[in-house]
Amino acid sequence: MGFKEKKKAYMDLLSQEQAEADLRLLQSCTSNVPEPYTLNPKRHYGEILFNLLDYKTREEIRTNRHQEAEKEDSESSNSGEETETSEATEEKESESVQTDFDADQTKSAETPSAETTDQKKNPEGSGVSEDPVVQS
């Protein structure tokens, strides 16, 4: 593919959202993928695509992108079922924790604390009696 054809294909295919799919395809073509590409593919999406066009045609890249999107859709529909199950489990656990919390609150309401007892003895809470003792 000549430079003009590669540049046209590059401009047509340029998409940050497809960076991860393009990176996986590039990794399947060559083992010499720079590390920054793998660390942050969306930042280097243009470079990934430009390098990928050395190995694959425009049609092959589009086909790979469609296959990747189909995989993600099927995985998300399967994980949707798992999410509903995990949400139900979390709800049950939450109810259990709330019941335990309510039981603890009931126990603490029945048992007066030391502070409450002190306040009943001396409502001012200062610990000093109203009549100061005068020493001679």
N, CA, C and O atoms as a GROMACS GRO file, in nm:
protein
  544
    1MET      N    1   0.086  -0.116   0.000
    1MET     CA    2   0.000   0.000   0.000
    1MET      C    3   0.091   0.123   0.000
    1MET      O    4   0.184   0.134   0.080
    2GLY      N    5   0.062   0.215  -0.092
    2GLY     CA    6   0.140   0.338  -0.101
    2GLY      C    7   0.103   0.436   0.010
    2GLY      O    8   0.005   0.417   0.082
    3PHE      N    9   0.184   0.541   0.021
    3PHE     CA   10   0.162   0.638   0.127
    3PHE      C   11   0.026   0.706   0.116
    3PHE      O   12  -0.043   0.722   0.216
    4LYS      N   13  -0.012   0.746  -0.006
    4LYS     CA   14  -0.141   0.815  -0.022
    4LYS      C   15  -0.258   0.724   0.014
    4LYS      O   16  -0.353   0.766   0.080
    5GLU      N   17  -0.250   0.598  -0.028
    5GLU     CA   18  -0.356   0.502   0.006
    5GLU      C   19  -0.361   0.477   0.157
    5GLU      O   20  -0.469   0.469   0.216
    6LYS      N   21  -0.244   0.465   0.216
    6LYS     CA   22  -0.236   0.442   0.361
    6LYS      C   23  -0.292   0.562   0.437
    6LYS      O   24  -0.364   0.545   0.536
    7LYS      N   25  -0.259   0.682   0.392
    7LYS     CA   26  -0.309   0.802   0.459
    7LYS      C   27  -0.461   0.812   0.447
    7LYS      O   28  -0.528   0.850   0.543
    8LYS      N   29  -0.515   0.779   0.329
    8LYS     CA   30  -0.660   0.783   0.311
    8LYS      C   31  -0.729   0.680   0.401
    8LYS      O   32  -0.829   0.710   0.466
    9ALA      N   33  -0.675   0.559   0.405
    9ALA     CA   34  -0.732   0.455   0.491
    9ALA      C   35  -0.720   0.497   0.638
    9ALA      O   36  -0.812   0.475   0.716
   10TYR      N   37  -0.609   0.558   0.673
   10TYR     CA   38  -0.588   0.606   0.810
   10TYR      C   39  -0.695   0.708   0.848
   10TYR      O   40  -0.754   0.699   0.955
   11MET      N   41  -0.720   0.804   0.761
   11MET     CA   42  -0.819   0.908   0.790
   11MET      C   43  -0.960   0.848   0.798
   11MET      O   44  -1.042   0.892   0.880
   12ASP      N   45  -0.989   0.749   0.714
   12ASP     CA   46  -1.121   0.686   0.716
   12ASP      C   47  -1.144   0.602   0.843
   12ASP      O   48  -1.255   0.598   0.896
   13LEU      N   49  -1.040   0.536   0.890
   13LEU     CA   50  -1.053   0.442   1.001
   13LEU      C   51  -1.023   0.502   1.138
   13LEU      O   52  -1.047   0.438   1.240
   14LEU      N   53  -0.970   0.623   1.142
   14LEU     CA   54  -0.926   0.683   1.267
   14LEU      C   55  -1.042   0.692   1.367
   14LEU      O   56  -1.141   0.761   1.343
   15SER      N   57  -1.028   0.622   1.480
   15SER     CA   58  -1.131   0.621   1.583
   15SER      C   59  -1.069   0.582   1.717
   15SER      O   60  -1.014   0.473   1.732
   16GLN      N   61  -1.078   0.674   1.812
   16GLN     CA   62  -1.021   0.648   1.945
   16GLN      C   63  -1.093   0.533   2.015
   16GLN      O   64  -1.031   0.458   2.091
   17GLU      N   65  -1.223   0.518   1.990
   17GLU     CA   66  -1.300   0.413   2.055
   17GLU      C   67  -1.255   0.273   2.012
   17GLU      O   68  -1.278   0.176   2.084
   18GLN      N   69  -1.191   0.262   1.897
   18GLN     CA   70  -1.148   0.132   1.845
   18GLN      C   71  -1.002   0.101   1.877
   18GLN      O   72  -0.947   0.002   1.828
   19ALA      N   73  -0.939   0.182   1.959
   19ALA     CA   74  -0.795   0.167   1.986
   19ALA      C   75  -0.760   0.031   2.044
   19ALA      O   76  -0.661  -0.029   2.003
   20GLU      N   77  -0.840  -0.019   2.137
   20GLU     CA   78  -0.807  -0.147   2.200
   20GLU      C   79  -0.821  -0.263   2.103
   20GLU      O   80  -0.739  -0.355   2.104
   21ALA      N   81  -0.923  -0.259   2.018
   21ALA     CA   82  -0.940  -0.364   1.918
   21ALA      C   83  -0.825  -0.360   1.818
   21ALA      O   84  -0.772  -0.464   1.778
   22ASP      N   85  -0.786  -0.239   1.777
   22ASP     CA   86  -0.674  -0.225   1.684
   22ASP      C   87  -0.544  -0.272   1.748
   22ASP      O   88  -0.460  -0.335   1.681
   23LEU      N   89  -0.526  -0.243   1.875
   23LEU     CA   90  -0.405  -0.287   1.945
   23LEU      C   91  -0.397  -0.439   1.949
   23LEU      O   92  -0.291  -0.496   1.924
   24ARG      N   93  -0.508  -0.505   1.980
   24ARG     CA   94  -0.507  -0.653   1.983
   24ARG      C   95  -0.472  -0.710   1.846
   24ARG      O   96  -0.399  -0.809   1.835
   25LEU      N   97  -0.525  -0.648   1.741
   25LEU     CA   98  -0.495  -0.695   1.606
   25LEU      C   99  -0.347  -0.671   1.574
   25LEU      O  100  -0.282  -0.758   1.515
   26LEU      N  101  -0.294  -0.557   1.612
   26LEU     CA  102  -0.152  -0.528   1.588
   26LEU      C  103  -0.064  -0.626   1.665
   26LEU      O  104   0.038  -0.671   1.612
   27GLN      N  105  -0.101  -0.658   1.789
   27GLN     CA  106  -0.024  -0.754   1.868
   27GLN      C  107  -0.027  -0.893   1.806
   27GLN      O  108   0.069  -0.970   1.821
   28SER      N  109  -0.135  -0.926   1.736
   28SER     CA  110  -0.140  -1.058   1.670
   28SER      C  111  -0.052  -1.060   1.545
   28SER      O  112  -0.013  -1.166   1.499
   29CYS      N  113  -0.021  -0.942   1.491
   29CYS     CA  114   0.062  -0.934   1.370
   29CYS      C  115   0.211  -0.928   1.401
   29CYS      O  116   0.293  -0.984   1.328
   30THR      N  117   0.245  -0.862   1.509
   30THR     CA  118   0.386  -0.843   1.542
   30THR      C  119   0.408  -0.843   1.692
   30THR      O  120   0.319  -0.807   1.769
   31SER      N  121   0.525  -0.885   1.732
   31SER     CA  122   0.557  -0.883   1.875
   31SER      C  123   0.628  -0.754   1.913
   31SER      O  124   0.654  -0.730   2.032
   32ASN      N  125   0.660  -0.671   1.817
   32ASN     CA  126   0.732  -0.546   1.842
   32ASN      C  127   0.636  -0.429   1.860
   32ASN      O  128   0.644  -0.329   1.788
   33VAL      N  129   0.546  -0.441   1.956
   33VAL     CA  130   0.452  -0.333   1.986
   33VAL      C  131   0.511  -0.250   2.100
   33VAL      O  132   0.540  -0.305   2.207
   34PRO      N  133   0.528  -0.121   2.081
   34PRO     CA  134   0.585  -0.038   2.188
   34PRO      C  135   0.501  -0.044   2.315
   34PRO      O  136   0.378  -0.048   2.309
   35GLU      N  137   0.567  -0.045   2.429
   35GLU     CA  138   0.499  -0.058   2.558
   35GLU      C  139   0.396   0.053   2.584
   35GLU      O  140   0.289   0.024   2.636
   36PRO      N  141   0.425   0.178   2.548
   36PRO     CA  142   0.323   0.282   2.574
   36PRO      C  143   0.190   0.254   2.506
   36PRO      O  144   0.085   0.294   2.556
   37TYR      N  145   0.192   0.184   2.392
   37TYR     CA  146   0.067   0.150   2.324
   37TYR      C  147  -0.018   0.060   2.413
   37TYR      O  148  -0.140   0.078   2.422
   38THR      N  149   0.045  -0.036   2.478
   38THR     CA  150  -0.030  -0.131   2.560
   38THR      C  151  -0.076  -0.068   2.691
   38THR      O  152  -0.179  -0.107   2.746
   39LEU      N  153   0.000   0.030   2.742
   39LEU     CA  154  -0.037   0.094   2.868
   39LEU      C  155  -0.156   0.187   2.853
   39LEU      O  156  -0.241   0.194   2.942
   40ASN      N  157  -0.163   0.259   2.741
   40ASN     CA  158  -0.271   0.354   2.720
   40ASN      C  159  -0.307   0.360   2.572
   40ASN      O  160  -0.267   0.453   2.503
   41PRO      N  161  -0.381   0.261   2.522
   41PRO     CA  162  -0.410   0.255   2.379
   41PRO      C  163  -0.489   0.375   2.327
   41PRO      O  164  -0.468   0.418   2.214
   42LYS      N  165  -0.579   0.429   2.408
   42LYS     CA  166  -0.660   0.540   2.360
   42LYS      C  167  -0.577   0.666   2.338
   42LYS      O  168  -0.613   0.751   2.256
   43ARG      N  169  -0.468   0.677   2.409
   43ARG     CA  170  -0.381   0.793   2.390
   43ARG      C  171  -0.301   0.780   2.260
   43ARG      O  172  -0.271   0.880   2.196
   44HIS      N  173  -0.268   0.658   2.223
   44HIS     CA  174  -0.183   0.632   2.107
   44HIS      C  175  -0.261   0.572   1.990
   44HIS      O  176  -0.203   0.502   1.906
   45TYR      N  177  -0.392   0.598   1.985
   45TYR     CA  178  -0.475   0.532   1.885
   45TYR      C  179  -0.431   0.561   1.741
   45TYR      O  180  -0.438   0.472   1.656
   46GLY      N  181  -0.386   0.680   1.714
   46GLY     CA  182  -0.343   0.714   1.578
   46GLY      C  183  -0.218   0.638   1.537
   46GLY      O  184  -0.208   0.587   1.425
   47GLU      N  185  -0.123   0.630   1.628
   47GLU     CA  186   0.002   0.558   1.600
   47GLU      C  187  -0.024   0.408   1.585
   47GLU      O  188   0.035   0.342   1.500
   48ILE      N  189  -0.114   0.356   1.668
   48ILE     CA  190  -0.148   0.213   1.659
   48ILE      C  191  -0.208   0.184   1.522
   48ILE      O  192  -0.168   0.089   1.456
   49LEU      N  193  -0.303   0.266   1.481
   49LEU     CA  194  -0.367   0.245   1.351
   49LEU      C  195  -0.267   0.260   1.237
   49LEU      O  196  -0.268   0.180   1.144
   50PHE      N  197  -0.182   0.360   1.243
   50PHE     CA  198  -0.084   0.382   1.136
   50PHE      C  199   0.008   0.261   1.123
   50PHE      O  200   0.037   0.217   1.012
   51ASN      N  201   0.055   0.208   1.237
   51ASN     CA  202   0.140   0.088   1.232
   51ASN      C  203   0.062  -0.034   1.184
   51ASN      O  204   0.116  -0.118   1.112
   52LEU      N  205  -0.063  -0.044   1.225
   52LEU     CA  206  -0.146  -0.158   1.185
   52LEU      C  207  -0.167  -0.163   1.034
   52LEU      O  208  -0.175  -0.271   0.975
   53LEU      N  209  -0.175  -0.047   0.972
   53LEU     CA  210  -0.195  -0.042   0.827
   53LEU      C  211  -0.076  -0.097   0.748
   53LEU      O  212  -0.087  -0.121   0.628
   54ASP      N  213   0.039  -0.116   0.815
   54ASP     CA  214   0.153  -0.182   0.750
   54ASP      C  215   0.130  -0.331   0.737
   54ASP      O  216   0.191  -0.396   0.652
   55TYR      N  217   0.042  -0.387   0.820
   55TYR     CA  218   0.021  -0.531   0.824
   55TYR      C  219  -0.115  -0.575   0.770
   55TYR      O  220  -0.128  -0.684   0.714
   56LYS      N  221  -0.216  -0.492   0.786
   56LYS     CA  222  -0.353  -0.530   0.749
   56LYS      C  223  -0.415  -0.427   0.656
   56LYS      O  224  -0.377  -0.310   0.655
   57THR      N  225  -0.512  -0.474   0.577
   57THR     CA  226  -0.583  -0.383   0.488
   57THR      C  227  -0.698  -0.316   0.563
   57THR      O  228  -0.732  -0.353   0.675
   58ARG      N  229  -0.754  -0.217   0.499
   58ARG     CA  230  -0.868  -0.145   0.556
   58ARG      C  231  -0.982  -0.241   0.588
   58ARG      O  232  -1.044  -0.231   0.694
   59GLU      N  233  -1.012  -0.333   0.496
   59GLU     CA  234  -1.122  -0.426   0.515
   59GLU      C  235  -1.096  -0.522   0.632
   59GLU      O  236  -1.187  -0.553   0.709
   60GLU      N  237  -0.972  -0.568   0.644
   60GLU     CA  238  -0.938  -0.659   0.754
   60GLU      C  239  -0.954  -0.588   0.889
   60GLU      O  240  -1.000  -0.649   0.986
   61ILE      N  241  -0.916  -0.463   0.894
   61ILE     CA  242  -0.929  -0.386   1.019
   61ILE      C  243  -1.076  -0.367   1.053
   61ILE      O  244  -1.116  -0.383   1.168
   62ARG      N  245  -1.156  -0.332   0.953
   62ARG     CA  246  -1.300  -0.314   0.978
   62ARG      C  247  -1.365  -0.445   1.024
   62ARG      O  248  -1.446  -0.445   1.116
   63THR      N  249  -1.329  -0.554   0.959
   63THR     CA  250  -1.384  -0.685   0.997
   63THR      C  251  -1.347  -0.718   1.141
   63THR      O  252  -1.431  -0.764   1.219
   64ASN      N  253  -1.222  -0.694   1.177
   64ASN     CA  254  -1.178  -0.721   1.314
   64ASN      C  255  -1.255  -0.635   1.414
   64ASN      O  256  -1.294  -0.684   1.520
   65ARG      N  257  -1.276  -0.509   1.380
   65ARG     CA  258  -1.350  -0.420   1.470
   65ARG      C  259  -1.494  -0.468   1.490
   65ARG      O  260  -1.546  -0.464   1.601
   66HIS      N  261  -1.557  -0.514   1.383
   66HIS     CA  262  -1.694  -0.564   1.395
   66HIS      C  263  -1.697  -0.691   1.481
   66HIS      O  264  -1.787  -0.708   1.563
   67GLN      N  265  -1.600  -0.780   1.462
   67GLN     CA  266  -1.595  -0.901   1.542
   67GLN      C  267  -1.572  -0.869   1.690
   67GLN      O  268  -1.634  -0.930   1.777
   68GLU      N  269  -1.485  -0.774   1.718
   68GLU     CA  270  -1.459  -0.732   1.856
   68GLU      C  271  -1.586  -0.675   1.919
   68GLU      O  272  -1.616  -0.702   2.035
   69ALA      N  273  -1.660  -0.594   1.842
   69ALA     CA  274  -1.783  -0.535   1.894
   69ALA      C  275  -1.887  -0.643   1.923
   69ALA      O  276  -1.958  -0.635   2.023
   70GLU      N  277  -1.896  -0.743   1.837
   70GLU     CA  278  -1.990  -0.853   1.860
   70GLU      C  279  -1.952  -0.933   1.985
   70GLU      O  280  -2.039  -0.973   2.062
   71LYS      N  281  -1.823  -0.955   2.006
   71LYS     CA  282  -1.777  -1.025   2.126
   71LYS      C  283  -1.818  -0.947   2.250
   71LYS      O  284  -1.869  -1.005   2.346
   72GLU      N  285  -1.794  -0.816   2.249
   72GLU     CA  286  -1.828  -0.732   2.365
   72GLU      C  287  -1.978  -0.733   2.391
   72GLU      O  288  -2.022  -0.736   2.506
   73ASP      N  289  -2.058  -0.730   2.282
   73ASP     CA  290  -2.204  -0.733   2.299
   73ASP      C  291  -2.249  -0.864   2.362
   73ASP      O  292  -2.333  -0.865   2.451
   74SER      N  293  -2.194  -0.976   2.314
   74SER     CA  294  -2.234  -1.106   2.370
   74SER      C  295  -2.186  -1.120   2.514
   74SER      O  296  -2.257  -1.178   2.597
   75GLU      N  297  -2.068  -1.068   2.546
   75GLU     CA  298  -2.018  -1.074   2.683
   75GLU      C  299  -2.101  -0.986   2.775
   75GLU      O  300  -2.128  -1.023   2.889
   76SER      N  301  -2.142  -0.870   2.726
   76SER     CA  302  -2.221  -0.779   2.810
   76SER      C  303  -2.361  -0.836   2.834
   76SER      O  304  -2.418  -0.815   2.941
   77SER      N  305  -2.418  -0.906   2.736
   77SER     CA  306  -2.549  -0.966   2.759
   77SER      C  307  -2.539  -1.081   2.858
   77SER      O  308  -2.631  -1.102   2.938
   78ASN      N  309  -2.430  -1.157   2.855
   78ASN     CA  310  -2.409  -1.264   2.953
   78ASN      C  311  -2.382  -1.206   3.090
   78ASN      O  312  -2.432  -1.259   3.190
   79SER      N  313  -2.305  -1.100   3.097
   79SER     CA  314  -2.274  -1.040   3.227
   79SER      C  315  -2.396  -0.969   3.283
   79SER      O  316  -2.403  -0.947   3.404
   80GLY      N  317  -2.492  -0.932   3.200
   80GLY     CA  318  -2.615  -0.871   3.247
   80GLY      C  319  -2.693  -0.966   3.335
   80GLY      O  320  -2.751  -0.925   3.435
   81GLU      N  321  -2.695  -1.095   3.298
   81GLU     CA  322  -2.761  -1.196   3.380
   81GLU      C  323  -2.688  -1.212   3.512
   81GLU      O  324  -2.751  -1.225   3.617
   82GLU      N  325  -2.554  -1.212   3.507
   82GLU     CA  326  -2.475  -1.226   3.628
   82GLU      C  327  -2.494  -1.105   3.718
   82GLU      O  328  -2.497  -1.118   3.840
   83THR      N  329  -2.507  -0.988   3.659
   83THR     CA  330  -2.525  -0.865   3.736
   83THR      C  331  -2.655  -0.870   3.813
   83THR      O  332  -2.659  -0.830   3.929
   84GLU      N  333  -2.763  -0.918   3.749
   84GLU     CA  334  -2.891  -0.927   3.819
   84GLU      C  335  -2.880  -1.020   3.939
   84GLU      O  336  -2.934  -0.990   4.045
   85THR      N  337  -2.811  -1.132   3.922
   85THR     CA  338  -2.794  -1.227   4.031
   85THR      C  339  -2.712  -1.166   4.143
   85THR      O  340  -2.746  -1.180   4.260
   86SER      N  341  -2.603  -1.098   4.108
   86SER     CA  342  -2.519  -1.039   4.212
   86SER      C  343  -2.590  -0.924   4.282
   86SER      O  344  -2.569  -0.903   4.401
   87GLU      N  345  -2.673  -0.850   4.210
   87GLU     CA  346  -2.750  -0.742   4.274
   87GLU      C  347  -2.848  -0.799   4.376
   87GLU      O  348  -2.866  -0.741   4.484
   88ALA      N  349  -2.912  -0.911   4.344
   88ALA     CA  350  -3.005  -0.974   4.437
   88ALA      C  351  -2.930  -1.023   4.562
   88ALA      O  352  -2.979  -1.008   4.673
   89THR      N  353  -2.812  -1.080   4.542
   89THR     CA  354  -2.732  -1.126   4.655
   89THR      C  355  -2.690  -1.009   4.742
   89THR      O  356  -2.696  -1.017   4.865
   90GLU      N  357  -2.646  -0.899   4.680
   90GLU     CA  358  -2.606  -0.782   4.757
   90GLU      C  359  -2.723  -0.725   4.835
   90GLU      O  360  -2.706  -0.680   4.948
   91GLU      N  361  -2.842  -0.728   4.776
   91GLU     CA  362  -2.960  -0.677   4.845
   91GLU      C  363  -2.991  -0.761   4.970
   91GLU      O  364  -3.024  -0.706   5.075
   92LYS      N  365  -2.980  -0.894   4.957
   92LYS     CA  366  -3.004  -0.981   5.072
   92LYS      C  367  -2.901  -0.955   5.182
   92LYS      O  368  -2.936  -0.950   5.300
   93GLU      N  369  -2.774  -0.939   5.143
   93GLU     CA  370  -2.669  -0.912   5.241
   93GLU      C  371  -2.694  -0.778   5.309
   93GLU      O  372  -2.674  -0.765   5.430
   94SER      N  373  -2.738  -0.680   5.234
   94SER     CA  374  -2.766  -0.548   5.288
   94SER      C  375  -2.878  -0.556   5.391
   94SER      O  376  -2.870  -0.492   5.496
   95GLU      N  377  -2.983  -0.633   5.361
   95GLU     CA  378  -3.094  -0.650   5.455
   95GLU      C  379  -3.045  -0.717   5.583
   95GLU      O  380  -3.086  -0.680   5.693
   96SER      N  381  -2.957  -0.816   5.569
   96SER     CA  382  -2.904  -0.887   5.684
   96SER      C  383  -2.822  -0.793   5.772
   96SER      O  384  -2.835  -0.794   5.894
   97VAL      N  385  -2.738  -0.711   5.710
   97VAL     CA  386  -2.657  -0.616   5.785
   97VAL      C  387  -2.747  -0.516   5.854
   97VAL      O  388  -2.722  -0.481   5.970
   98GLN      N  389  -2.850  -0.468   5.787
   98GLN     CA  390  -2.943  -0.372   5.847
   98GLN      C  391  -3.013  -0.433   5.967
   98GLN      O  392  -3.032  -0.365   6.068
   99THR      N  393  -3.053  -0.560   5.958
   99THR     CA  394  -3.118  -0.628   6.070
   99THR      C  395  -3.023  -0.638   6.188
   99THR      O  396  -3.063  -0.613   6.302
  100ASP      N  397  -2.897  -0.673   6.163
  100ASP     CA  398  -2.797  -0.680   6.269
  100ASP      C  399  -2.778  -0.542   6.333
  100ASP      O  400  -2.765  -0.531   6.455
  101PHE      N  401  -2.774  -0.440   6.250
  101PHE     CA  402  -2.756  -0.304   6.299
  101PHE      C  403  -2.874  -0.264   6.387
  101PHE      O  404  -2.856  -0.205   6.494
  102ASP      N  405  -2.996  -0.296   6.343
  102ASP     CA  406  -3.115  -0.263   6.421
  102ASP      C  407  -3.113  -0.335   6.556
  102ASP      O  408  -3.151  -0.277   6.658
  103ALA      N  409  -3.070  -0.460   6.557
  103ALA     CA  410  -3.063  -0.536   6.682
  103ALA      C  411  -2.963  -0.471   6.777
  103ALA      O  412  -2.989  -0.462   6.897
  104ASP      N  413  -2.849  -0.426   6.726
  104ASP     CA  414  -2.749  -0.360   6.809
  104ASP      C  415  -2.804  -0.229   6.866
  104ASP      O  416  -2.780  -0.196   6.982
  105GLN      N  417  -2.878  -0.156   6.783
  105GLN     CA  418  -2.937  -0.031   6.829
  105GLN      C  419  -3.039  -0.054   6.940
  105GLN      O  420  -3.046   0.023   7.035
  106THR      N  421  -3.116  -0.160   6.927
  106THR     CA  422  -3.216  -0.193   7.029
  106THR      C  423  -3.147  -0.226   7.160
  106THR      O  424  -3.191  -0.181   7.266
  107LYS      N  425  -3.040  -0.305   7.156
  107LYS     CA  426  -2.967  -0.341   7.277
  107LYS      C  427  -2.910  -0.217   7.343
  107LYS      O  428  -2.919  -0.202   7.465
  108SER      N  429  -2.851  -0.129   7.266
  108SER     CA  430  -2.789  -0.010   7.325
  108SER      C  431  -2.894   0.085   7.380
  108SER      O  432  -2.866   0.158   7.474
  109ALA      N  433  -3.013   0.085   7.324
  109ALA     CA  434  -3.120   0.171   7.376
  109ALA      C  435  -3.172   0.118   7.509
  109ALA      O  436  -3.216   0.196   7.594
  110GLU      N  437  -3.168  -0.014   7.528
  110GLU     CA  438  -3.215  -0.074   7.652
  110GLU      C  439  -3.115  -0.056   7.765
  110GLU      O  440  -3.156  -0.047   7.881
  111THR      N  441  -2.987  -0.052   7.736
  111THR     CA  442  -2.883  -0.040   7.837
  111THR      C  443  -2.840   0.105   7.847
  111THR      O  444  -2.784   0.159   7.751
  112PRO      N  445  -2.865   0.171   7.961
  112PRO     CA  446  -2.824   0.311   7.971
  112PRO      C  447  -2.673   0.321   7.979
  112PRO      O  448  -2.608   0.240   8.044
  113SER      N  449  -2.620   0.421   7.915
  113SER     CA  450  -2.476   0.439   7.918
  113SER      C  451  -2.435   0.510   8.046
  113SER      O  452  -2.521   0.565   8.116
  114ALA      N  453  -2.309   0.510   8.077
  114ALA     CA  454  -2.258   0.575   8.198
  114ALA      C  455  -2.286   0.724   8.192
  114ALA      O  456  -2.316   0.785   8.295
  115GLU      N  457  -2.277   0.783   8.074
  115GLU     CA  458  -2.301   0.926   8.059
  115GLU      C  459  -2.445   0.961   8.095
  115GLU      O  460  -2.470   1.060   8.164
  116THR      N  461  -2.540   0.880   8.048
  116THR     CA  462  -2.680   0.903   8.078
  116THR      C  463  -2.705   0.894   8.228
  116THR      O  464  -2.777   0.976   8.284
  117THR      N  465  -2.646   0.796   8.293
  117THR     CA  466  -2.661   0.778   8.437
  117THR      C  467  -2.605   0.898   8.511
  117THR      O  468  -2.668   0.946   8.606
  118ASP      N  469  -2.489   0.948   8.471
  118ASP     CA  470  -2.428   1.065   8.535
  118ASP      C  471  -2.516   1.188   8.518
  118ASP      O  472  -2.528   1.269   8.610
  119GLN      N  473  -2.577   1.201   8.401
  119GLN     CA  474  -2.661   1.318   8.376
  119GLN      C  475  -2.784   1.316   8.465
  119GLN      O  476  -2.834   1.421   8.505
  120LYS      N  477  -2.834   1.197   8.497
  120LYS     CA  478  -2.950   1.188   8.586
  120LYS      C  479  -2.911   1.231   8.727
  120LYS      O  480  -2.990   1.296   8.796
  121LYS      N  481  -2.790   1.196   8.771
  121LYS     CA  482  -2.744   1.235   8.904
  121LYS      C  483  -2.718   1.384   8.912
  121LYS      O  484  -2.757   1.450   9.008
  122ASN      N  485  -2.652   1.437   8.810
  122ASN     CA  486  -2.616   1.578   8.809
  122ASN      C  487  -2.654   1.636   8.672
  122ASN      O  488  -2.576   1.623   8.578
  123PRO      N  489  -2.770   1.697   8.658
  123PRO     CA  490  -2.815   1.742   8.528
  123PRO      C  491  -2.721   1.842   8.462
  123PRO      O  492  -2.717   1.851   8.339
  124GLU      N  493  -2.646   1.917   8.540
  124GLU     CA  494  -2.554   2.014   8.480
  124GLU      C  495  -2.435   1.945   8.418
  124GLU      O  496  -2.373   1.999   8.326
  125GLY      N  497  -2.402   1.827   8.465
  125GLY     CA  498  -2.295   1.748   8.408
  125GLY      C  499  -2.157   1.801   8.441
  125GLY      O  500  -2.059   1.754   8.384
  126SER      N  501  -2.146   1.896   8.531
  126SER     CA  502  -2.015   1.953   8.559
  126SER      C  503  -1.938   1.874   8.662
  126SER      O  504  -1.816   1.885   8.669
  127GLY      N  505  -2.007   1.793   8.743
  127GLY     CA  506  -1.939   1.716   8.845
  127GLY      C  507  -1.915   1.798   8.971
  127GLY      O  508  -1.857   1.747   9.067
  128VAL      N  509  -1.957   1.923   8.973
  128VAL     CA  510  -1.940   2.010   9.090
  128VAL      C  511  -2.077   2.032   9.149
  128VAL      O  512  -2.173   2.060   9.077
  129SER      N  513  -2.086   2.019   9.278
  129SER     CA  514  -2.215   2.040   9.343
  129SER      C  515  -2.247   2.189   9.345
  129SER      O  516  -2.159   2.273   9.328
  130GLU      N  517  -2.373   2.219   9.366
  130GLU     CA  518  -2.416   2.358   9.365
  130GLU      C  519  -2.358   2.437   9.483
  130GLU      O  520  -2.330   2.556   9.469
  131ASP      N  521  -2.339   2.373   9.598
  131ASP     CA  522  -2.286   2.441   9.716
  131ASP      C  523  -2.136   2.412   9.725
  131ASP      O  524  -2.096   2.302   9.760
  132PRO      N  525  -2.056   2.511   9.692
  132PRO     CA  526  -1.911   2.487   9.703
  132PRO      C  527  -1.871   2.473   9.850
  132PRO      O  528  -1.924   2.541   9.939
  133VAL      N  529  -1.779   2.387   9.872
  133VAL     CA  530  -1.730   2.364  10.007
  133VAL      C  531  -1.623   2.468  10.037
  133VAL      O  532  -1.526   2.482   9.963
  134VAL      N  533  -1.641   2.539  10.145
  134VAL     CA  534  -1.544   2.642  10.182
  134VAL      C  535  -1.457   2.586  10.291
  134VAL      O  536  -1.506   2.540  10.394
  135GLN      N  537  -1.329   2.590  10.268
  135GLN     CA  538  -1.236   2.541  10.370
  135GLN      C  539  -1.184   2.658  10.451
  135GLN      O  540  -1.155   2.764  10.395
  136SER      N  541  -1.171   2.640  10.582
  136SER     CA  542  -1.122   2.750  10.664
  136SER      C  543  -0.980   2.729  10.708
  136SER      O  544  -0.924   2.814  10.778
   0.00000   0.00000   0.00000
